[in-house]
Structures are given as structure tokens and as C-alpha cells.
Amino acid sequence: MGRTSIYKMMAEGKFPKPVNTLGRSVAWLESEVDEWMMDRIDEKRGSSVPKTRY
């Protein structure tokens, strides 16, 4: 996904919020992004994918 898409989804509450690091840099918690990805898979495939939560 591109930067514009990510920030648009964040503004809509559809993607995890970043954590401020140094200066203008940001990072995302891997566990939150993993959970977001699993939720997208669940939406597409249903609950057939085993859930691994961190």
C-alpha cells in the first residue's frame, strides 16, 4: 500500500495509528498491523483462517 492510502485509511479509522519516533518519523506496532491484516483476511475468506493474535 502507498503512503497516501495508509494515511487516508488511518483518518477513516481503518488502519492502526502510528507511534511517533524521532522528529517526523513514525512507526507502527507490528502486532497491530498483523491483527489488521488478519482482520482483512477474515473479511475476505470468513473464519476459515486460524487466528493468531500477538
JOZILIN-V650458 format. One record per residue. N is the residue number from 1. OMEGA is omega in degrees with one decimal (* if undefined). Layout:
# JOZILIN-V650458
n = {N N}
omega = {OMEGA OMEGA}
This chain:
# JOZILIN-V650458
n = {1 2 3 4 5 6 7 8 9 10 11 12 13 14 15 16 17 18 19 20 21 22 23 24 25 26 27 28 29 30 31 32 33 34 35 36 37 38 39 40 41 42 43 44 45 46 47 48 49 50 51 52 53 54}
omega = {178.5 -178.7 -178.7 179.5 -179.3 -177.9 175.7 179.6 177.1 179.9 179.4 -178.7 -176.4 178.6 -178.6 176.9 179.1 174.5 177.3 177.6 -179.7 177.8 -179.0 -178.0 175.6 176.8 177.5 175.4 -177.6 -178.5 179.5 178.3 176.4 179.4 177.6 179.6 179.5 177.0 178.0 178.4 178.1 180.0 -177.5 -172.8 -173.5 -175.5 -178.5 180.0 179.4 -178.9 173.4 -179.2 -178.3 *}
